């Protein structure tokens, strides 16, 4: 993997629904190089800029996975949340969708 001047952000749970959405949001934002943590990195090579082995049930794999990466600051967490919300709204389309409880979501 080629290195850039971007900060490296490691994402736990990158192969799941929420973690995958965080990876996509970070990539869409273009501010970070993204490292996805996976128990099976060979199955998910294209998931992020870098995919490394990490199994939270095997602590010896975790330290190396976070090496050189940083955790999101509160400000970055807010930016990620806003990117995720924007992506969700775009996937709903311009007309919005009605939720089960009767509320309607539309464009922001």
Steps between C-alpha positions, in 0.01 A plus 500: 500500500633844414515752782342842473518807720151423628446385857432130536169406661445140614143368495391211720207299366570613145337190349173561684215733414596792724877462467466465123298820490772675701764377254295629204437834672868549578595411144234734359630782716848455357675632811636171630677190388278216624617177662232235540547247778377152417535147634532390135681772306548276196124495444470880512807634316310775315309623804731789587837653419651235726347187654679336792439203724356578840287279718374665817488155660875469436659809660842427348356585156353833604806708593663457160173583325486841667868583454540834325127564505302729720160493658242754394484820703157624605504751212585224252226280646253781430629532142469124450146506640403782265650315202309185597176698532554668164566163335185358661289793380639466147410132498141589594464720195332835456147389596595348835362182649235448761616317809291240680404746775364748245786752500638602167862552411586731215797686368703704744 
